[in-house]
């Protein structure tokens, strides 16, 4: 049948464009002018792709064809002449096949006609496994694997996918000062884009040194990023890349940078009138919101949202200054924050495709064992928030091959431990963190990944896989407590080495096992006392793992403690002058210590995606909104003030939103799609503007919410 899409779009082999675009982004990283590629295997697109569609046309139809690459066209198996940009299809049933070759960019196709239009219903394959006998007869059967086409938002035939770039807009510095024969430009807050030299006069060289702090920008010998430009009478040359172009009064640097401050120093008689920038950004909408009676908390939400805006690009990246790479551990947190801020589902899918890459699997994701498990968990979360089963069907074959790689690296007990070539990361810790043997945190994440595999196999109709992975998950889960639970310490210990259980307790496995539901309520309470609220246990100093620590405490009802911690930790960064949130924060550090990491004085990222976790915590655990069924078909709103006098906010859903306002006497909720339950605690007998309030016992109540109605509860 012909497609029923309203408009044509560019299509490609699923994952190919995402991998190609991600390679371009990941390889923009530089360190002091030197190219710095990622550590892990980089895959590429398939260079020849066949696109096909079965048609049933009521009348003749002329289609317009746009292609990225060289192509041929077959109708009902018959090769047509040339590479036409228009083609007339006769009425009736037909098989249309277009094979595209492109070595440089992903083969892509756009067809537009009255009813025949390219969309995700087209079949694609990168290989044709038919064969021909000596008489010239083609085989009647084929082992070719077909997928549904991939696409994004490219609908214009003149805007080709390979030409995509993020939009830009001009911005000017808010202050400038002379400093030792140079100028230091201050853009007011952390930002990202392309520096622009304006009003160039004379000739010579210019050195631009960038900094997230004035100390970094002024330290020409040790700053993380810089540019050197040579300006001649008729040309301007980038000395790092060799790019040369005709001289004009306005020169835009060729590579984007993260900075707040830029030092500009010229040689010879070269001078600039000003330095401005072209701010580069992803065109996402702020669909989520949060306000409360606490102005510091409001500022934390605002800076967290801006941090997410900066680190949301073609993909969800870690930080904008140093790596600018896609790391799985960072990305899975960005996904969750995204669901409460932008709800940009395409960016989640692009990032998932890029992180997975292609078969054969030769290492863990980003070479990190735990990041492989976070990749699986991110897919679990994506389906819950979006209900996108079509994506599960597309990605499932690569999920299976990734999991088979993991299973091939388990030990005799069916557990994972670091093997040659594996990076066992867990976290950056200010103190010794043993990475040897079987780490409890790795087994917990592995178990959750197996559960994700079983669930996705069920949703995609892979019944044998559902049984297999479900059994493996059950077997591993049954081993967790016998292997790692220490009754005396009332906690999961950190690891086993050679089958011998350690005596060390860390927070990691305990907090994940708690909110994954792997522990009884009694053991959760024990962990809260003995680990999560115990200052004697090694503390967490990265926002990365603080994200999960505070989630575990929220899940255990410690909202007031978490609010105090958010104000102390993220408020501490604000007190240090942060305009975006950092890769790591230790309140005991002072001054320039806050800028250092990895043995480098300015190695720390001061704009890091995992620093924005209050966005997620405030949306899920204070406004209290979460999906109970995929795509918010069924949801729960369980607002908790946690010490606030009032709060209000919006949580985006796939096609709408849920608004919540709460003070000490009243709750207002309105949802525009789905249906769910309002859950709340009350010391007295509550009343509602509509519906029936049900008492659940222990001062806990619930009320059914239907889309479109505003419910007001006085409690």
VEXMAR-193585 format. One line per field, with one value per residue (C-alpha): x, y, z; residue number from 1; residue in one letter. Coordinates in nm, 3 decimals. Layout:
<rs>
xx <- [X,...]
yy <- [Y,...]
zz <- [Z,...]
seq <- [NUM,...]
type <- [a,...]
</rs>
This chain:
<rs>
xx <- [0.000,0.107,0.201,-0.064,0.179,0.079,0.425,0.740,1.057,1.417,1.481,1.791,1.902,1.808,2.098,2.324,2.260,2.278,2.619,2.752,2.627,2.762,3.104,3.112,3.023,3.247,3.546,3.519,3.702,4.036,4.288,4.500,4.450,4.519,4.261,4.139,3.918,3.718,3.879,3.634,3.560,3.393,3.152,3.035,2.724,2.644,2.754,2.488,2.128,1.818,1.485,1.165,0.789,0.490,0.242,-0.122,-0.214,-0.566,-0.426,-0.097,0.120,0.431,0.684,0.971,1.296,1.576,1.877,2.198,2.426,2.419,2.115,1.924,1.552,1.371,0.999,0.875,1.235,1.302,1.591,1.495,1.709,1.940,1.887,1.561,1.446,1.089,0.930,0.581,0.431,0.150,-0.172,-0.190,0.021,0.396,0.723,0.937,1.306,1.573,1.931,2.158,2.537,2.722,3.067,3.087,2.751,2.466,2.261,1.932,1.614,1.315,1.020,0.717,0.401,0.024,0.015,0.365,0.590,0.894,0.843,0.930,0.703,0.954,1.173,1.551,1.840,2.216,2.262,2.090,2.132,1.963,2.162,2.160,2.206,2.389,2.076,2.047,1.743,1.736,1.652,1.293,1.388,1.630,1.784,1.799,1.722,1.490,1.434,1.193,1.352,1.494,1.409,1.413,1.267,1.410,1.108,1.241,1.396,1.649,1.763,1.965,2.037,2.414,2.391,2.238,2.384,2.253,2.116,2.314,2.237,2.467,2.565,2.794,3.022,2.882,3.220,3.575,3.895,4.254,4.502,4.878,4.861,4.548,4.173,3.961,3.601,3.332,3.006,2.832,2.773,2.882,2.806,2.888,2.950,3.188,3.407,3.387,3.670,3.530,3.690,4.026,4.294,4.663,4.840,4.985,4.872,4.601,4.590,4.248,4.249,3.914,3.807,3.510,3.682,3.897,4.191,4.172,4.136,4.433,4.658,4.785,5.020,4.765,4.414,4.224,4.125,4.274,4.290,4.577,4.489,4.725,4.592,4.764,4.675,4.434,4.374,4.305,4.445,4.357,4.697,4.553,4.342,4.508,4.175,4.233,3.975,3.963,4.008,3.706,3.651,3.450,3.609,3.416,3.634,3.589,3.543,3.292,3.413,3.270,3.361,3.253,3.579,3.803,4.143,4.244,4.612,4.742,5.093,5.229,4.993,4.690,4.395,4.034,3.757,3.553,3.499,3.146,3.012,2.763,2.578,2.503,2.204,1.958,1.610,1.432,1.134,1.126,0.809,0.873,0.871,0.914,0.865,0.845,0.854,1.233,1.415,1.745,1.574,1.415,1.759,1.890,1.613,1.685,2.059,1.995,1.766,2.029,2.292,2.067,2.010,2.385,2.457,2.162,2.298,2.261,2.293,2.305,2.672,2.863,3.007,3.061,3.425,3.646,3.503,3.197,3.141,2.845,2.900,2.634,2.641,2.592,2.333,2.097,2.066,2.014,1.728,1.554,1.605,1.489,1.156,1.088,1.217,1.211,1.064,1.281,1.228,1.422,1.737,1.706,1.678,1.970,2.190,2.091,2.176,2.511,2.616,2.536,2.713,2.720,2.806,3.037,3.056,3.421,3.400,3.164,2.986,3.247,3.471,3.301,3.121,2.867,2.796,2.685,2.425,2.312,2.259,2.009,1.842,1.801,1.594,1.378,1.312,1.252,0.972,0.808,0.799,0.717,0.548,0.749,0.733,0.846,1.184,1.212,1.160,1.435,1.692,1.620,1.861,2.146,2.029,2.050,2.400,2.518,2.379,2.534,2.870,2.811,2.707,3.025,3.223,3.054,3.232,3.136,2.882,2.710,2.841,3.040,3.380,3.638,3.830,4.116,4.010,3.723,3.703,3.515,3.426,3.142,3.232,3.506,3.563,3.760,3.894,3.990,3.729,3.818,3.740,3.856,3.647,3.268,3.135,2.786,2.688,2.780,2.567,2.268,2.296,2.351,2.037,1.833,1.970,1.863,1.516,1.508,1.604,1.324,1.067,1.178,1.184,0.824,0.722,0.886,0.748,1.078,0.931,1.237,1.451,1.197,1.223,1.602,1.675,1.401,1.553,1.900,1.767,1.586,1.896,2.123,1.877,1.856,2.236,2.263,2.181,2.363,2.672,2.677,2.440,2.618,2.375,2.612,2.658,2.296,2.408,2.535,2.913,3.109,3.259,3.384,3.737,3.811,3.481,3.573,3.330,3.487,3.404,3.378,3.040,2.982,2.664,2.643,2.489,2.273,2.100,2.037,1.909,1.678,1.495,1.505,1.290,1.542,1.512,1.234,1.092,1.273,1.610,1.543,1.497,1.816,2.010,1.871,2.006,2.331,2.439,2.249,2.225,2.557,2.839,3.097,3.036,3.250,3.071,2.976,3.125,3.004,2.660,2.664,2.614,2.454,2.168,2.100,2.177,1.915,1.669,1.703,1.644,1.338,1.201,1.246,1.051,1.342,1.225,1.319,1.671,1.706,1.586,1.851,2.111,2.011,2.037,2.374,2.529,2.390,2.346,2.714,2.806,2.588,2.765,3.095,2.961,2.842,2.624,2.592,2.646,2.977,3.120,3.220,3.185,3.358,3.251,3.582,3.778,3.861,3.929,4.117,4.081,3.728,3.868,4.114,4.059,4.253,4.579,4.518,4.451,4.143,4.050,3.709,3.402,3.197,2.902,2.824,2.495,2.489,2.503,2.142,1.978,1.748,1.537,1.451,1.427,1.193,0.969,0.942,0.963,0.837,0.578,0.550,0.470,0.566,0.422,0.282,0.211,0.394,0.343,0.151,-0.154,-0.167,0.021,0.067,0.090,0.222,0.333,0.544,0.642,0.946,0.964,0.850,0.557,0.431,0.541,0.402,0.518,0.454,0.570,0.557,0.400,0.430,0.143,0.049,0.137,0.050,0.026,0.064,0.033,0.057,0.071,0.013,-0.363,-0.444,-0.339,-0.437,-0.375,-0.465,-0.359,-0.418,-0.382,-0.397,-0.554,-0.411,-0.413,-0.343,-0.176,-0.124,-0.097,-0.335,-0.369,-0.739,-1.026,-0.963,-1.224,-1.209,-1.374,-1.463,-1.441,-1.422,-1.130,-1.029,-0.860,-0.571,-0.480,-0.209,-0.316,-0.261,-0.530,-0.588,-0.817,-0.874,-0.771,-0.915,-0.759,-0.897,-1.031,-0.867,-0.890,-0.867,-0.808,-0.812,-0.639]
yy <- [0.000,0.358,0.554,0.760,1.015,1.378,1.479,1.321,1.306,1.200,0.840,0.625,0.296,0.315,0.426,0.514,0.886,0.899,0.727,0.948,1.269,1.157,1.089,1.445,1.578,1.350,1.440,1.816,1.790,1.967,2.015,2.328,2.323,1.949,1.709,1.464,1.174,0.940,0.638,0.382,0.213,0.441,0.277,0.412,0.406,0.137,0.276,0.100,0.088,-0.039,0.134,-0.044,-0.006,-0.210,0.011,-0.023,0.281,0.369,0.579,0.680,0.898,1.108,1.112,1.352,1.191,1.345,1.138,1.179,0.963,0.774,0.555,0.322,0.258,-0.071,-0.110,-0.467,-0.587,-0.406,-0.160,0.185,0.421,0.672,0.857,1.045,1.324,1.249,0.914,0.812,0.515,0.330,0.236,-0.104,-0.312,-0.260,-0.308,0.007,-0.034,0.237,0.146,0.431,0.436,0.706,0.656,0.997,1.052,0.812,0.711,0.896,0.917,1.147,1.071,1.296,1.229,1.256,0.937,0.784,0.950,0.834,0.779,0.522,0.258,0.202,-0.109,-0.077,-0.319,-0.287,-0.619,-0.825,-1.198,-1.316,-1.534,-1.602,-1.940,-2.010,-1.942,-1.594,-1.677,-1.497,-1.687,-1.703,-1.665,-1.441,-1.427,-1.048,-0.872,-0.575,-0.291,-0.001,0.321,0.578,0.948,1.268,1.605,1.662,1.728,1.986,1.832,2.116,2.065,1.748,1.554,1.576,1.957,1.972,2.217,2.356,2.710,3.010,3.358,3.653,3.745,4.013,4.025,4.202,4.337,4.380,4.485,4.542,4.298,4.294,4.387,4.182,4.208,3.982,3.950,3.835,3.697,3.702,3.329,2.994,2.974,2.779,2.877,3.037,3.335,3.623,3.873,4.206,4.513,4.354,4.602,4.548,4.213,3.963,3.673,3.653,3.411,3.338,3.153,3.038,2.986,2.887,3.105,3.418,3.223,2.972,3.230,3.428,3.121,3.090,2.803,2.574,2.665,2.372,2.529,2.795,2.918,3.072,3.277,3.442,3.752,3.859,4.148,3.937,3.613,3.471,3.129,2.900,2.767,2.454,2.331,2.501,2.652,2.970,3.215,3.563,3.840,4.039,4.271,4.000,3.657,3.363,3.097,2.754,2.540,2.593,2.634,2.651,2.958,3.249,3.439,3.486,3.651,3.804,3.891,4.025,4.056,4.309,4.593,4.361,4.480,4.380,4.628,4.373,4.004,3.871,3.520,3.313,3.119,2.764,2.584,2.300,2.437,2.269,2.405,2.438,2.236,2.166,2.428,2.462,2.745,2.739,2.947,2.898,3.141,2.955,2.634,2.824,2.944,2.587,2.472,2.759,2.694,2.321,2.386,2.609,2.340,2.090,2.340,2.378,2.004,1.915,1.937,1.702,1.445,1.454,1.519,1.514,1.865,2.147,2.236,1.931,1.606,1.714,1.342,1.113,0.900,0.647,0.713,1.084,1.027,0.806,1.084,1.341,1.127,1.138,1.511,1.562,1.388,1.655,1.953,1.920,1.574,1.559,1.193,1.209,1.317,1.017,0.784,0.945,0.918,0.555,0.460,0.639,0.481,0.133,0.155,-0.158,-0.524,-0.690,-0.579,-0.554,-0.369,-0.230,0.096,0.375,0.081,0.107,-0.196,-0.001,0.227,-0.079,-0.149,0.214,0.188,-0.095,0.087,0.398,0.196,0.067,0.426,0.548,0.300,0.381,0.754,0.740,0.407,0.394,0.025,0.087,0.201,-0.112,-0.326,-0.135,-0.137,-0.485,-0.680,-0.460,-0.499,-0.875,-0.874,-0.635,-0.861,-1.169,-0.992,-0.926,-1.287,-1.402,-1.217,-1.352,-1.575,-1.919,-1.765,-1.579,-1.246,-0.978,-0.852,-0.643,-0.828,-0.716,-0.408,-0.322,0.008,-0.041,0.317,0.346,0.703,0.956,0.924,1.129,0.818,0.463,0.278,-0.086,-0.189,-0.554,-0.868,-0.879,-0.535,-0.540,-0.230,-0.400,-0.705,-0.486,-0.294,-0.621,-0.769,-0.463,-0.492,-0.856,-0.758,-0.489,-0.748,-0.980,-0.699,-0.572,-0.926,-0.965,-0.635,-0.726,-1.080,-1.259,-1.519,-1.744,-1.444,-1.337,-1.676,-1.686,-1.339,-1.358,-1.676,-1.522,-1.213,-1.426,-1.639,-1.337,-1.156,-1.462,-1.448,-1.079,-1.097,-1.424,-1.286,-0.929,-0.874,-0.830,-0.865,-0.707,-0.396,-0.409,-0.330,-0.471,-0.479,-0.327,-0.636,-0.993,-1.082,-1.448,-1.540,-1.362,-1.092,-0.760,-0.569,-0.235,-0.070,0.195,0.372,0.260,-0.088,-0.006,0.291,0.120,-0.200,0.013,0.203,-0.091,-0.277,-0.554,-0.524,-0.573,-0.261,-0.359,-0.385,-0.054,0.107,-0.059,0.077,0.424,0.423,0.233,0.370,0.660,0.869,0.749,1.004,0.733,0.572,0.712,1.025,1.104,1.421,1.401,1.517,1.197,0.958,1.220,1.195,0.833,0.882,1.156,0.956,0.666,0.899,1.050,0.703,0.632,0.943,1.167,1.471,1.726,1.585,1.586,1.946,2.048,1.857,2.018,2.362,2.281,2.105,2.287,2.605,2.569,2.582,2.890,3.053,2.987,3.183,2.892,2.987,2.621,2.310,2.129,1.785,1.757,1.967,1.918,2.180,2.135,2.272,2.640,2.886,2.745,2.392,2.398,2.431,2.138,1.775,1.491,1.644,1.959,2.301,2.361,2.005,2.014,2.079,2.365,2.276,1.907,1.737,1.519,1.836,1.920,1.639,1.866,1.898,1.527,1.512,1.810,1.686,1.323,1.341,1.687,1.764,1.386,1.305,0.972,0.734,0.405,0.278,0.361,0.713,0.829,0.625,0.570,0.799,0.895,1.241,1.223,1.577,1.634,1.981,1.851,2.165,2.416,2.647,2.608,2.486,2.470,2.331,2.154,1.809,1.738,1.419,1.285,1.498,1.721,1.810,1.763,2.078,2.062,2.328,2.253,2.452,2.352,2.330,2.270,2.065,2.150,1.904,1.916,1.664,1.704,1.336,0.994,0.910,0.843,0.883,1.173,1.035,1.249,1.244,1.432,1.462,1.548,1.446,1.585,1.718,1.733,1.944,1.627,1.252,1.035,1.055,0.705,0.644,0.397,0.391,0.559,0.908,0.821,0.902,0.883,1.036,0.940,1.199,1.216,1.416,1.767,1.817,2.038,1.869,2.075,1.893,2.062,1.859]
zz <- [0.000,-0.051,0.260,0.436,0.582,0.542,0.427,0.293,0.500,0.445,0.551,0.608,0.761,1.132,1.348,1.055,1.046,1.426,1.428,1.148,1.312,1.648,1.500,1.371,1.715,1.922,1.706,1.757,2.087,2.110,2.389,2.354,1.980,1.932,1.789,2.057,1.938,2.167,2.333,2.197,1.865,1.612,1.369,1.036,0.821,0.565,0.230,0.018,0.134,-0.042,0.026,-0.075,-0.055,-0.172,-0.356,-0.450,-0.660,-0.771,-1.058,-1.216,-0.995,-1.050,-0.767,-0.702,-0.591,-0.382,-0.281,-0.086,-0.299,-0.629,-0.689,-0.915,-0.930,-0.987,-1.040,-0.997,-1.026,-1.356,-1.354,-1.483,-1.689,-1.519,-1.194,-1.250,-1.019,-1.128,-1.208,-1.317,-1.134,-1.313,-1.135,-0.969,-0.732,-0.753,-0.569,-0.571,-0.482,-0.475,-0.396,-0.281,-0.248,-0.054,0.091,0.259,0.429,0.510,0.204,0.238,0.032,0.004,-0.224,-0.250,-0.449,-0.412,-0.200,-0.223,0.034,0.227,0.599,0.866,0.709,0.427,0.450,0.435,0.418,0.382,0.203,-0.062,-0.002,-0.320,-0.558,-0.929,-1.100,-1.427,-1.631,-1.486,-1.272,-0.935,-0.619,-0.503,-0.137,0.047,0.394,0.377,0.705,0.661,0.907,0.916,0.793,1.029,1.012,1.216,1.116,0.768,0.548,0.300,-0.015,-0.026,0.336,0.323,0.644,0.590,0.598,0.945,1.194,1.520,1.498,1.623,1.745,1.820,2.173,2.307,2.609,2.915,3.024,2.894,3.067,2.967,3.117,3.046,2.681,2.615,2.663,2.881,2.764,3.008,2.865,3.203,3.244,3.109,2.738,2.424,2.064,1.819,1.908,1.659,1.608,1.494,1.334,1.260,1.158,1.087,1.055,1.298,1.512,1.773,2.064,2.214,2.547,2.682,3.039,3.248,3.507,3.471,3.613,3.329,3.051,3.185,3.223,2.866,2.951,3.119,2.997,2.847,2.513,2.289,1.930,1.731,1.425,1.171,0.998,0.676,0.447,0.241,0.435,0.779,0.874,1.164,1.269,1.434,1.142,0.846,0.742,0.538,0.411,0.265,0.518,0.629,0.924,1.099,1.148,1.298,1.458,1.301,1.612,1.892,2.248,2.599,2.798,3.007,2.965,2.659,2.662,2.329,2.274,1.940,1.796,1.548,1.473,1.467,1.675,1.723,1.791,1.985,2.054,2.028,1.976,1.784,2.054,1.933,2.081,2.037,1.958,2.249,2.440,2.818,2.875,3.242,3.516,3.892,4.143,4.520,4.836,4.852,4.620,4.649,4.536,4.246,4.143,4.166,3.928,3.685,3.675,3.641,3.346,3.183,3.240,3.062,2.780,2.727,2.731,2.506,2.155,1.860,2.139,2.518,2.596,2.923,2.945,2.701,2.769,2.792,2.656,2.459,2.411,2.458,2.769,2.865,3.240,3.180,2.908,3.110,3.367,3.092,2.961,3.300,3.344,2.988,3.062,3.327,3.126,2.744,2.674,2.362,2.266,1.934,2.118,2.350,2.051,1.867,2.173,2.231,1.872,1.887,2.216,2.094,1.759,1.546,1.561,1.629,1.991,2.093,2.424,2.682,2.605,2.624,2.741,3.086,3.228,3.432,3.133,2.934,3.202,3.209,2.831,2.888,3.178,2.963,2.715,3.000,3.110,2.754,2.694,3.027,2.958,2.584,2.508,2.184,2.099,1.740,1.870,2.082,1.772,1.591,1.870,2.011,1.783,1.906,2.265,2.223,2.072,2.344,2.616,2.458,2.476,2.847,2.912,2.743,3.009,3.323,3.573,3.701,3.942,3.658,3.787,3.611,3.713,3.535,3.265,3.043,2.849,3.086,3.269,3.597,3.678,3.935,4.038,4.103,4.478,4.729,4.896,4.802,4.599,4.535,4.176,4.209,4.187,4.192,4.281,4.431,4.234,3.905,3.987,4.076,3.748,3.556,3.711,3.614,3.260,3.236,3.357,3.089,2.826,2.937,2.929,2.587,2.447,2.562,2.402,2.071,2.054,2.126,2.360,2.379,2.476,2.736,2.903,2.878,3.013,3.272,3.413,3.420,3.599,3.859,3.919,3.964,4.189,4.413,4.459,4.552,4.922,4.998,4.827,4.959,5.253,5.587,5.876,6.127,5.911,5.790,5.438,5.114,5.124,4.837,4.671,4.679,4.569,4.500,4.661,4.986,5.090,5.187,5.503,5.323,5.287,5.021,4.922,4.559,4.559,4.860,4.702,4.367,4.529,4.738,4.465,4.221,4.474,4.541,4.919,5.170,5.341,5.659,5.484,5.310,5.651,5.771,5.474,5.529,5.884,5.836,5.497,5.344,5.663,5.802,5.768,5.849,5.509,5.225,5.104,4.746,4.597,4.237,4.125,3.916,4.206,4.429,4.176,4.277,4.646,4.673,4.463,4.707,5.002,4.832,4.762,5.134,5.233,5.335,5.139,5.405,5.432,5.054,5.034,5.287,5.088,4.757,4.914,5.074,4.773,4.470,4.672,4.761,4.393,4.348,4.642,4.461,4.162,3.947,3.650,3.547,3.756,3.783,3.718,4.083,4.397,4.729,4.986,5.168,4.871,4.845,4.566,4.267,4.408,4.268,3.915,3.926,3.828,3.661,3.781,3.575,3.727,3.507,3.420,3.591,3.380,3.526,3.304,3.329,3.245,3.555,3.767,3.674,3.873,4.083,3.764,3.794,4.172,4.199,3.920,4.026,4.404,4.507,4.240,4.259,3.896,3.740,3.478,3.602,3.250,2.926,2.789,3.098,3.002,3.378,3.614,3.977,4.131,4.488,4.581,4.893,5.016,5.203,5.418,5.155,5.222,4.863,4.523,4.171,3.842,3.517,3.409,3.034,2.898,2.542,2.412,2.703,3.060,3.426,3.639,4.015,4.286,4.656,4.975,5.337,5.299,4.932,4.627,4.269,3.984,3.617,3.352,2.978,2.889,3.048,3.380,3.720,4.095,4.323,4.637,4.945,5.321,5.549,5.924,5.893,5.669,5.318,5.075,4.697,4.426,4.234,4.273,4.580,4.822,4.934,5.269,5.240,5.609,5.811,5.699,5.332,5.073,4.701,4.440,4.077,3.817,3.465,3.182,3.139,3.491,3.751,4.089,4.408,4.735,5.073,5.338]
seq <- [1,2,3,4,5,6,7,8,9,10,11,12,13,14,15,16,17,18,19,20,21,22,23,24,25,26,27,28,29,30,31,32,33,34,35,36,37,38,39,40,41,42,43,44,45,46,47,48,49,50,51,52,53,54,55,56,57,58,59,60,61,62,63,64,65,66,67,68,69,70,71,72,73,74,75,76,77,78,79,80,81,82,83,84,85,86,87,88,89,90,91,92,93,94,95,96,97,98,99,100,101,102,103,104,105,106,107,108,109,110,111,112,113,114,115,116,117,118,119,120,121,122,123,124,125,126,127,128,129,130,131,132,133,134,135,136,137,138,139,140,141,142,143,144,145,146,147,148,149,150,151,152,153,154,155,156,157,158,159,160,161,162,163,164,165,166,167,168,169,170,171,172,173,174,175,176,177,178,179,180,181,182,183,184,185,186,187,188,189,190,191,192,193,194,195,196,197,198,199,200,201,202,203,204,205,206,207,208,209,210,211,212,213,214,215,216,217,218,219,220,221,222,223,224,225,226,227,228,229,230,231,232,233,234,235,236,237,238,239,240,241,242,243,244,245,246,247,248,249,250,251,252,253,254,255,256,257,258,259,260,261,262,263,264,265,266,267,268,269,270,271,272,273,274,275,276,277,278,279,280,281,282,283,284,285,286,287,288,289,290,291,292,293,294,295,296,297,298,299,300,301,302,303,304,305,306,307,308,309,310,311,312,313,314,315,316,317,318,319,320,321,322,323,324,325,326,327,328,329,330,331,332,333,334,335,336,337,338,339,340,341,342,343,344,345,346,347,348,349,350,351,352,353,354,355,356,357,358,359,360,361,362,363,364,365,366,367,368,369,370,371,372,373,374,375,376,377,378,379,380,381,382,383,384,385,386,387,388,389,390,391,392,393,394,395,396,397,398,399,400,401,402,403,404,405,406,407,408,409,410,411,412,413,414,415,416,417,418,419,420,421,422,423,424,425,426,427,428,429,430,431,432,433,434,435,436,437,438,439,440,441,442,443,444,445,446,447,448,449,450,451,452,453,454,455,456,457,458,459,460,461,462,463,464,465,466,467,468,469,470,471,472,473,474,475,476,477,478,479,480,481,482,483,484,485,486,487,488,489,490,491,492,493,494,495,496,497,498,499,500,501,502,503,504,505,506,507,508,509,510,511,512,513,514,515,516,517,518,519,520,521,522,523,524,525,526,527,528,529,530,531,532,533,534,535,536,537,538,539,540,541,542,543,544,545,546,547,548,549,550,551,552,553,554,555,556,557,558,559,560,561,562,563,564,565,566,567,568,569,570,571,572,573,574,575,576,577,578,579,580,581,582,583,584,585,586,587,588,589,590,591,592,593,594,595,596,597,598,599,600,601,602,603,604,605,606,607,608,609,610,611,612,613,614,615,616,617,618,619,620,621,622,623,624,625,626,627,628,629,630,631,632,633,634,635,636,637,638,639,640,641,642,643,644,645,646,647,648,649,650,651,652,653,654,655,656,657,658,659,660,661,662,663,664,665,666,667,668,669,670,671,672,673,674,675,676,677,678,679,680,681,682,683,684,685,686,687,688,689,690,691,692,693,694,695,696,697,698,699,700,701,702,703,704,705,706,707,708,709,710,711,712,713,714,715]
type <- [x,x,x,x,x,x,x,x,x,x,x,x,x,x,x,x,x,x,x,x,x,x,x,x,x,x,x,x,x,x,x,x,x,x,x,x,x,x,x,x,x,x,x,x,x,x,x,x,x,x,x,x,x,x,x,x,x,x,x,x,x,x,x,x,x,x,x,x,x,x,x,x,x,x,x,x,x,x,x,x,x,x,x,x,x,x,x,x,x,x,x,x,x,x,x,x,x,x,x,x,x,x,x,x,x,x,x,x,x,x,x,x,x,x,x,x,x,x,x,x,x,x,x,x,x,x,x,x,x,x,x,x,x,x,x,x,x,x,x,x,x,x,x,x,x,x,x,x,x,x,x,x,x,x,x,x,x,x,x,x,x,x,x,x,x,x,x,x,x,x,x,x,x,x,x,x,x,x,x,x,x,x,x,x,x,x,x,x,x,x,x,x,x,x,x,x,x,x,x,x,x,x,x,x,x,x,x,x,x,x,x,x,x,x,x,x,x,x,x,x,x,x,x,x,x,x,x,x,x,x,x,x,x,x,x,x,x,x,x,x,x,x,x,x,x,x,x,x,x,x,x,x,x,x,x,x,x,x,x,x,x,x,x,x,x,x,x,x,x,x,x,x,x,x,x,x,x,x,x,x,x,x,x,x,x,x,x,x,x,x,x,x,x,x,x,x,x,x,x,x,x,x,x,x,x,x,x,x,x,x,x,x,x,x,x,x,x,x,x,x,x,x,x,x,x,x,x,x,x,x,x,x,x,x,x,x,x,x,x,x,x,x,x,x,x,x,x,x,x,x,x,x,x,x,x,x,x,x,x,x,x,x,x,x,x,x,x,x,x,x,x,x,x,x,x,x,x,x,x,x,x,x,x,x,x,x,x,x,x,x,x,x,x,x,x,x,x,x,x,x,x,x,x,x,x,x,x,x,x,x,x,x,x,x,x,x,x,x,x,x,x,x,x,x,x,x,x,x,x,x,x,x,x,x,x,x,x,x,x,x,x,x,x,x,x,x,x,x,x,x,x,x,x,x,x,x,x,x,x,x,x,x,x,x,x,x,x,x,x,x,x,x,x,x,x,x,x,x,x,x,x,x,x,x,x,x,x,x,x,x,x,x,x,x,x,x,x,x,x,x,x,x,x,x,x,x,x,x,x,x,x,x,x,x,x,x,x,x,x,x,x,x,x,x,x,x,x,x,x,x,x,x,x,x,x,x,x,x,x,x,x,x,x,x,x,x,x,x,x,x,x,x,x,x,x,x,x,x,x,x,x,x,x,x,x,x,x,x,x,x,x,x,x,x,x,x,x,x,x,x,x,x,x,x,x,x,x,x,x,x,x,x,x,x,x,x,x,x,x,x,x,x,x,x,x,x,x,x,x,x,x,x,x,x,x,x,x,x,x,x,x,x,x,x,x,x,x,x,x,x,x,x,x,x,x,x,x,x,x,x,x,x,x,x,x,x,x,x,x,x,x,x,x,x,x,x,x,x,x,x,x,x,x,x,x,x,x,x,x,x,x,x,x,x,x,x,x,x,x,x,x,x,x,x,x,x,x,x,x,x,x,x,x,x,x,x,x,x,x,x,x,x,x,x,x,x,x,x,x,x,x,x,x,x,x]
</rs>
